[in-house]
C-alpha cells in the first residue's frame, strides 16, 4: 500500500524539469502516512511530466521494489498503489522472453506485463486492488487506472491551464497552485444526503474521483482525454443472468469456499507481519476461518470493544477466536479515548466524510498496526451477499408501497413519528433475544420516511440523511446521480438485487471503502478485502436470490461456508453494525464541541449552509424529540473540514 501523485504540465508556460519534480516531491510527501518507508520522485528529462511515490513496503522490502519504476526496455514508468495477488502467475505468463527481473515486487510484474501487452490487456489480468499511473515515453501518454470495485482511491483534475494532476488523496493535488480550490456546493448538497461525497465529484469543483474499473488516458498533444471501462457492474449483472448457477446447495457452497479460500490465501502473502480484523460477525469470521485453515500458526486477530450496551462486539469476537485458535488481541475503548479521535477526523479523511463508524475503524486500525502491517477485513460481504437489513425487507417494502393507498401509508408514517425514537428503542430492547432490534428508533423513523414516498424512491429514501439538502446549502443544487435514476428500477425489477447493485456502485466505494482506506492508511496499515475479489463478486451475481436470502437469514450461502468451520451458535445474532453511541455523545461529552461548530458565527464564517434548518434539528436532538445525530454529524464534519482547510 502506498501513496502516489503526479503532474503532466500541458500549459503554455510549463515548468522546467527540476521545478516540476520538486513540486511532485512535495505532493508525494503530503502522503507520507500512506507510505512511511521510502519516498522517491522521477521527472521525464524530455517531457513535462513528474511522478512521486511514497512506499509502504509489503512484498520485496528491498530497493528493487522502489518506485517510480521504469520498465526494462525503458519505455514505461509506473507509479502504483495497491497489491496484485497473482503477480507470480503474471511473471510466468511472460514466458522465456521475459526480461531479467530485478526483484520480487508486484509492481515490476505489472510494469513488464504493460511493456509486453499494453495497459488495457494487462489490467484485465490483474487480481487485486490498485490505483496507478503509467507513463508511455514513446507515445507520450499518461494512463490513470483504478481497480474494479474502487478499493484504492485516485483523484484527478485537468486545470484551466491544461495541467493534469492526480493523487491518492485530495491533499496532494491541492498543493499545486493551479489545482481548483472552489467548494462545489452541489457536491455539498449530495454530501448532506449521503454523509459522503458521491463519485465522480469531490469537495472541489473540477476535481474528480476516477471511476472504478476504468482507464483514463491523456496525451501530450493536449487532445481530449480518453476513457475506457475494463470492468463494469452492468456487465457482471448481465453475465450472471446469462449464466445463472444451477447446481445444488452443496455445490454452491463448495464453489464459494474454493473461490473465497483462494482469495483469502492470496491475500495472506506478505513479507511483513499479517493479521485480521475480527468482529465475530459473519463476514470477518468467514475470512478468519479460511485464513486459519491455511495457516500452520495461529492467525493474529484484533477486535475492539465498547462498554456501552448495544455497541460491543468484542465478546462475540473473543468466542470465535477461541474456537478457531487464533492469537487474539482485544482492546476495550473508553468513551474518552474514542472522543479523542474526533478532532483528527477532518484531517484524516481529507474531504468531508461523516460515517461515524470512522471512529472505531480508526481505533481498531491503530491497535492492529502496533503488531502487524497488513490486516484482512470482512468488508464487502453485505453488498455481495445481500447482508443489509434493507436487502432483507426490500420485497416487503416494495409490495407495501405498491399495494397500500398513499393516504394509508402516510397515516401510518404519522403514527410512527408520534412516538419518539427512545420509545421504539425500548420496544426493540424488550423483544426476545433472537428478535431484538438495535437502534430500533432510527429504523422505525426511517420506515416512516419510506412510507411517505412511492416505490421508485425506495432506495434513495433508505440511504438519505437530509431529505431536502438544497434547502440547507446556500447556492447548491443536488446532482441527480445513479441513486435517483428511474432506469435502474426498469433494468433491475427485483428490489433486493437492485439495492445490491446500487450499494456496490455507490455506498461501497464512496463510503465503506473510503472509510477503511483513510482510517487504515492514517496509521500506515494495509487493509485487504478478500470478499471483494472480483471473481467472488462475479460468482455471487450468478447466484439466484435464494442463495443469499433464505429462511429469514441474509448471506445464506456465505453462512453455509462459515458453518463448516465455526458452529452456528457462535455467530448467529442480530446484525449490530460497527458503530458508536453518537446520539448520546452529542447530547453529552461532545456537546460543547458541537455547539461551537453549529454556532451562528461558524455558519456565517463559512457561508455554505443555512443555520436555521440545522439548528432546528440540533435543538430537537438535544431535547430527544428526534434522533438526528446522523444529520448533525454531517454538518459537524463539513464545518470541521472547512475549519481545517478553509478557515477564512
N, C-alpha and C positions, 0 to 999 in steps of 0.2 A: 504494500500500500504506500502511496506516495502523493506528492503534490506536483502539478505541472502548470506551466504558464508560458506564454509566448506572444510574439508580435510579428506581424507581416506588415511592414510600413509601405503602403501604396500611395502615400501623399506626395505632392509635388516637391516638398522640401523634406525628403526622407532623411532621417538621422544617419550619421555615419555608423559604421560597424561598432566602434568602441562605445559610443553613446547608447546605441540600441542594445548592445549586450549588457551594459551596465544597468539599464532600465529593466531588462528581463531578469537580471540577477535580483534586483530589489523586489520585483513581483514574486519571484520564486521564494525569496527569504520571508515574505509575508506568510508563507505556507509551511514554516519550519515545524509546526506542530504535527503536520501530516507526514513529515519526513525528517526526523531529527538526526539521522545517522550520517548523512552526507548531503552536499548541495553542489550543483555544477550548472554552468550555462554554456551555450555554444552559439556563436554568431556566424552566419554564412559570409565568408570573405568576399563573395561576388554578388550577393543579393541582400536586400534589406529585410532580413529575417533573423530573429534570435529566439532561442528556446531556453527555458530554465526548468530545473528539476530538483525536487527535494526528496531524498530517499529514506524510506523505512525498510531496512534490509530484512528480507524474509527467506528467500531462496538464493543461494550463492552469495554469501556475505562478503566476498572479495571485491576488489576493484573491477573485476571482469564484468560485474553487473552494473557498473556506473552508467548514468545517463546524464545528458542526451547521448545516444549511442548511434554510431554510424555503421551501416552495413559493410560487409567485407568488400563489396565492389565499389564502395564509396558513393553510391548514388542516393541512398536513402538515409535519413536521420530521424530517429524516433524519440519521443518524449512521452512516457507511458505511466499510467496509474492503474493498479489493479493486480489481479492474479489470473494466470491462464493455467488450468489444471490438466490439460492434455499436451503440455509442452514437449514431453518426451516423444509422444507419437508424431507430433509435428516435425520434430528433428528427423525422425526415422523416415517420414514420408518424403523428405527431400532427396533420399537415396544417396548413392555413392558419389554423386557430383556435388554434394553439399560442401560448402566451404568448411575449413577447419574452425570449429567453434572455440572462442576464447574462454568460455566459462559454461556454467550450467543454468544461467538465468532464463526465465521465460521471456524476458524482453528480447534477448538475442534470437530466440526461436521465432517470435512474431516477426522480427525485423527481416530475418533471412527468408522467411516464407513470403513476405511482401516483395522482397527483391526478386523472388522466383515467380510468384503468381500475381502480384499486384494486391492492392488493398482490398478490393471488393471480394475477390475469391478467398483471400486469407481470412477475413472476418467471419465468413460463413462456416469456417472450420473450427473456430475458437470455442472452447468450453470454459466459461469463467466469467469474471466481472472485469470491466475495463473501460477506460476513457483515455484516448491517446491522440497525439498529433504526429503525423509523419510528413516530412518534407522531401519531395522528389526534386533533387537538384538538377536533374536533366530536363524534366518537363516544367520545372519551376511551379510546382503545385503543392499547396498545403492542404492536407486532408485531416479533418477532425472526426473522430469516431467515438460512439458511445455504445455500451453493451445493450443487450436485448431488452432487459427489464428495467434499466435505469438504476442499477445498483450504485454505480460510480457517477459522480456529478461532473458536468462540463458546461461552463458558461462561455458565451462568445458575444462579440459585437463587431459591427463594421461601422466605424465612426464617420462623422461628416467629412473628414478629410481622407476617407477610404482606408484608414488603417484598420487592420484586423487584429483584435485582441482576443485571447482565450485564457482560461484558467480553471483550476479545480474549484475555486471559490471566488465569490464576487470581489472580495477584498484585494485580490491580486490585480484584477482588471482596473479597479478604482485607483491604483497607484499611477496609471498612465494619465498624463494631463489631458488627453483627448477623449478619455472614457466618459460617456454620458453620466451625469450625476443628478438629472432631474427626476424627482419622485414621480412614479407612474401612479396617478391617483385611481385610474381604472384597476390597476393591479391591487391597490389598497382595498378597493371595494370587494374584489374577489377574495382577498385575504380575510376580510371580516366575515365572509360567509363560511370559509373553509378552515380558517386558522393556519393556513399555509398559502403561499402564492402559487397558483396553478401554472404549470408549464404551458406554453413556452416562455411566459413572461417572467420577469424578475422585478424587484422593487424599483429598479432604474429603467425608465423608458428607453427602449432601444437596445438594452442588454437582454439576451435570451438564454434559456437553457436548451442545449441541443436535445432533440427528441431521442428517446431510447431506440435502439435498433437502427440507427441511421449513420450516414457518412455525409459530411458537408465539406465541399472542396472549393478552394479559392485559387485562382490563377494570378500569376504576377502581372499579366496583361490588364488586370483590372476588370475583366468581364464579370458578369453576374455569377454568384456562387452557384454550384450545382449540388442538389440534394438528392440522395439515394437512400431508400429504405431497404435494408437487407433482412429484416425480420419484423413481422407485424402481428399483433393480436388478431386482426381481421383474417389474416392467412391461417393462423393457428386454429381459429374457430371454424373456418371453412374446411380445413383439412380434417378436423375432428368429426365434423358432420359427415364428411365424405367417407370416412373410415372409422366408424364407431367401434369401440371394443365390444366383442360379442361373446367373450369367454365367461367362465363360471366365477363365482366369488373367490374361490381358492386361486384360480389362475390370475385374477386381477390382483390379489394380494401378493402373489409370487412375483408378478411383473413389477409392481410398485416397489417391493422390497429390493429387487435386483437393481432397479434404476436408482432408487434413493440410496441404497447401500453403496453403489458405485460413486454417486455424487458426494456422499459423506467421506468415503475413502480417499477420493482425490483431494478433498479439502483438508485432509489431515497431513498433507505433505508440506513440511516446513523445516528449515534449518534453525529454528528458534523454538522456545517453549510454546506449547499449544494447549488450549483447554476449550471449555464451552460454557455458555450461559445456560442455567437450568432453573426454570420456574416451577417445574413439577406439572405443567400442563401438557397437553397432547403433543404440541409441535416440538418444544425443546426436549421433552422426554424421548420422543422418537429419534431425534438427532443424536442425543447422548447414548441411547441404547445401541444404535447402529455404530457409533464410534467405539463403544466399549467392546462390541462384538468383533471389532477389527484391531483391537489393541491388546498386546500381551501385558501391558502395565495398566494400572488404574488411571482412567482418564481424569484430568483435573476439571472439576465443575465448580461453578460460582453462582451464588444467589444472594439477594439482599432481602431483608425483612423489615417491616414497619410494626410498631407497637399498636397502631390504630386498627381497630376492628374493621374487617372488610377490605383491607388493603395488603394483607400479609400472606404471601405465598411461600415463605421460607420453610414452613413446616412440611408442606407438600413436597417441595424440592428435596428436603432432607430425607424423606421416606423413599423417594425414587432413587436418590443417590446411594442410600444404604442398600437397597435391593440390588442395584447394578454393581455395587462395589467400587464406586468412583472415589477419587480423593477429593472430598468436598470441602469447600470453604464458604461460609456464610457470614454476613455482616448485618447486624441489626442497626438501622439508622434512626437516630432520634430526629424529631421534627426540627430541632435547631440545626443539625447537620444538613438536612435536606434544604431548609430555608437558606442556608449559607450559599447554596449553588445559585440561587435566583439572580443575584447581581451580576453573575458571569454569563447569563444566557444570551443576552443581546450580542456580545462579542463572539461567543462560541458558535452561534448559528448564522452569523454573517449577514443575514437579511431577516426581516420579521418572520418569526415562526412561533406557533403558540399551541402545540400539542403538549399538554402539561406532563405527559409521560416522558418528556425530555429530561425531567429531573431524575427519576430513578434510572433511566437509561444511562445518563452520565455517571451516576453513582456506582452502578454495577460495572461500568467500563473502567472507572478509576480503580475500583477494588481489584478487578481482574488483571489490570495492567501491572500491578505490583508483582505478579507471579508469572505471567505469560505475555507474549507479544501478539499472539493470534487467538481468537475465540470464535467458535462456531455458534451460530444463533438459529433459533427456530422461526425467524421472521419469514413471512410469505405464506405460511400454512393456511391462514384464514382465507386469503384471496384465492389460492389454488384449489383448496378442498372445501370451500363453502363453510367457513367456520364462524362468521359473524352472526349475531342474533338476527340482523336484518335478512340474512340469507335464509334462515330457517322459517321466518314468518312472511317471506315475500309473497308466496302464493296466496296465503290467507288475507294479507293486506290488499292485494290487487282484487281478489274476489269481493272483499268488503267494499272497496272503493267503486267497483263496477256495479254491485248489486244494490247497495243501500242508497236511498234517496239523499240528496245533498242536505236537506233540512234535518234528517235524522242524524246524519254524521256530524253536522255542526252542533246539534243539540248535545250529542254525546261528548263532543270535544269541550263544550262549555261546562258540562257536568264534571268532567275530569279535572279541569282547571280550577273548579270551585274549591277543591281540596289542595292545600299547599304541598310542595314536594315532600316535606317532612312527614306528612300523613302517609303518603304512598311508600316512603322509605320504611316506615314502621310496619306497614302491611307486608312488604317484601321480606322483612326480617321475621315476621310471625309465621310464615309458611314453613312447612316441614323441611327438614334439611335437604332432601333431594330436590325440592322445588323452590328453594329460597332464591330470591332475586336481589342482586346487589344493585345499588343506585336506582331503585325502583321509581323514585320520584322523578328523576330526569327522564327515564324511559316512558313513564306514563304521560308526562307533559309533551314529550316528543311525539307520542302516539296521537295526542290531541291535535298537535300541529298537522300531522299527516292526514287525519280525518277531515280537516278543513279544506283539503285540496283534492284534485282529481288524480286519476291513475297515472297520467303522463308525468306528473310532478313528484311521484312517489320517491324516487331515489334522491332527487335534489332536496326534498324536504328532510329526508332522513340524515343527510350529511350536512345540513345547514346549521350555522350558529346565528348570525344576524340575518333575519328574514328579508329585510329591505336595506341592504348596505348603502344603496345610492342615497338614502335619506340621511345617512351618517357622514359620508365622505363629501367634503366640500369640493365640488367640481369633478367628481368621479362618476363614471358610468360603468357598471359591472359588465365585463365581457361575457357573452353567452357562449360558453365553451361546450365541450362534449357532454357534460352532465345535463345540459338543457336541450340537447339535440333530439328532436322528436323522431328522427330517422332511426335512432338506436332502438326505440320501442318497436318499430316495424321490423327491423332486421333480427332482433332478439326478443321474440314474443314471450319466451319463458322467463318469468321475472327473476328467479334466482340466478340463472345464467347471465342475465342482463346485468344484475348487480355485481356479479363476479367480474364480468368484462369491464365495467366502469371502474370498479375498485382497482383492478390491475393496471389500468391505464392512467388513473388519476391519483387516488388515495395512496396506493402503494409507492410509486416513485416520489411523489411530491410531499408526502407526509412520513410514512413509515421508514422508507429507505433514507430519506434526508435526515430524519432524526437519528437513526443508527449510525450513519456516516459521520455526521458532525459530532455527536457525543463520543463516539469511539476515537475518532481522529483527534479530538481535543486532548486526549491523553496518549496519542500515538499507539493506539491499539487497532490491529486489523480485525474486522468482523467479517466472517464468511457466512453465506446464507445458502446452504445446500438445497433447501426446499424450493429455491428459485433457479436451480439448474434448468436450463431451457428444455432439456429432454424430459424432465419431470413435469414441467408445465404443459408441454405438448401432449404427453400421455394423459394428464388429468383432463384435458379438453376432449379427449376421445371417450372418456367415461360417461355413460348415461348417468343422469342425476341420482339414480337410486344408489350409486356407489359413493355418493357424497352425503346425501341426506336419507336416513332410514331409521324407522322406529324411534322417531323423536331425537335422534342423535345427528349432530353435524360431523363432518370429516369422517364419515363411517369407514371408508377404506383405509385411511391413514391409521385409524384406531385399530383395525384388524392387524395391521403390520406391527403396531406397538404392542398389542396383546401377546404377540409371540415372544416378547422379551420382558414385559412388565405386567403383573396381574392387573386386571381392570380396576379393582377397588382402590389402587394407589393413585389413579389418575382421573377417575370419574368424579367430577364435581361441577357445580355451576361455573360457567365462564366468569372469570373475575376481571380480566384486563390488567394492564400494568400501569396503575395509577397512583395518585396521592390524594389525600383529603383536601383538595384545593379549595373547595367551597368554605370549609371551616377555617382554613388558614387565612383566607381573605377577610373573614369576619374577625379573626383573632390576630396572630402574630404578624401577618403581612398587611394589616390594615393601614398603618401609618405610611408604609412604603407605597401602597396603592393610592392612598389619599393624595400623596404628592404628585404621582403621575396622572391622577384624574382631576387635578385642580384646574380651575378656570385659567390660571396663569399658564399651565402647561399646554392646555388646548390652544390658548392664544399664541404662545411662543411658536408652536409648530404649524398651526393654521391648516391642518389636514382634516380633522374631524370636527363635527358639531358637538359641543359639550352637552347640549340639552338631552338628547335621547340616551347618551351614555350614562350621564349622571342619574337619570331616572332609573335605569336598570341597576345602577350601583346602590341607590337608596333601597330599592326593592330587595336586592340581595342581602344587604345588611339587616333588613327587618325580617328576613326569611319569608317574605311574600313570594319569592321566586328563587330558584337556584340558577342564577345567571353567571356562574363562575366561568364557564367556557367563553361566553361573550365578553366578559370583563377581561379575562386573561388575554384575549386577542388584542384588545386596546392597550393593555399594560405592556405587552411585548412590543407593540408598534411604537409606543411612546418611549420605552426603554431603548429601543434600537435607534430612534431619532435622536435621543439624548446622546447616545454613543457616537453616532456618525454625522448628525446634522444638528449640533446643539444650537445653532443660530436660527 
